[in-house]
């Protein structure tokens, strides 16, 4: 879905900046990307980790490090989606 961005952020494909008020291809699972085909049609490679957190292996990951992973729970009331952080070791598996 093409949207007009309300805030600045990184492109999910190339990591380049998407400015406030620009058009972007957006999905909740993948994030925002430039609307051009080279960014909107490729898999998400860049999703910055803006918060510190614990990896599934127990390692503490600082903000700006590691990779984010979408966690979906298809439970009771329609389920929910959340982001988990993986350390560099777990992200490479």
C-alpha positions in Angstrom: 0.0 0.0 0.0 1.4 3.4 -0.9 1.1 6.0 1.9 2.3 9.5 2.6 4.7 9.3 5.5 3.9 11.1 8.8 7.4 10.8 10.1 11.0 10.2 8.9 12.4 6.7 8.9 14.7 4.2 7.1 13.8 2.2 4.0 13.3 -1.5 4.7 15.3 -2.5 1.6 18.2 -0.1 1.2 18.3 1.6 4.6 18.1 5.1 2.9 16.1 7.9 4.5 12.4 8.3 3.8 11.5 11.9 4.7 8.2 13.1 6.3 5.6 13.8 3.6 7.2 11.5 1.0 5.4 8.6 -0.6 6.3 5.1 0.6 5.3 1.5 0.1 4.2 0.3 3.5 3.1 -3.0 5.2 2.9 -3.6 8.9 5.0 -6.7 8.7 7.8 -5.3 6.6 7.8 -1.5 7.3 8.2 1.3 4.9 10.2 1.3 1.6 10.8 3.7 -1.2 8.0 3.2 -3.8 10.4 2.5 -6.6 10.5 -1.2 -7.7 14.1 -1.7 -6.6 13.0 -1.1 -3.0 9.3 -2.0 -2.8 9.6 -5.5 -4.5 12.6 -6.9 -2.6 12.5 -8.6 0.8 13.1 -6.5 3.9 16.8 -6.5 4.7 17.1 -3.4 6.9 14.9 -2.9 10.0 16.8 -0.9 12.7 16.7 -1.9 16.3 15.8 1.2 18.2 15.4 -0.3 21.7 17.6 -2.4 23.9 16.4 -5.9 24.7 17.2 -9.5 25.4 17.8 -12.0 22.6 16.1 -15.5 22.7 19.5 -16.9 23.7 19.7 -14.5 26.7 22.3 -12.1 25.4 21.5 -8.4 26.0 21.4 -6.5 22.8 22.0 -2.7 22.9 19.9 -0.3 20.9 21.2 0.1 17.3 22.6 -3.5 17.3 21.2 -6.8 16.3 18.2 -7.5 14.0 14.5 -7.3 14.5 12.3 -10.3 13.9 8.5 -10.2 13.6 6.7 -12.5 16.1 3.1 -13.5 15.5 0.8 -15.0 18.0 -2.3 -16.5 16.4 -3.9 -17.1 19.8 -7.3 -16.2 21.4 -8.6 -12.8 20.4 -7.3 -12.7 16.8 -3.6 -12.8 17.8 -1.0 -10.1 18.0 2.2 -9.1 16.3 5.3 -7.9 18.1 9.0 -7.4 17.4 11.8 -9.4 19.0 15.5 -8.6 18.8 18.1 -11.2 17.8 21.8 -10.8 18.6 24.3 -11.0 15.7 25.0 -14.7 16.4 21.3 -15.7 16.4 20.5 -13.4 13.4 23.0 -15.2 11.3 21.5 -18.7 11.9 
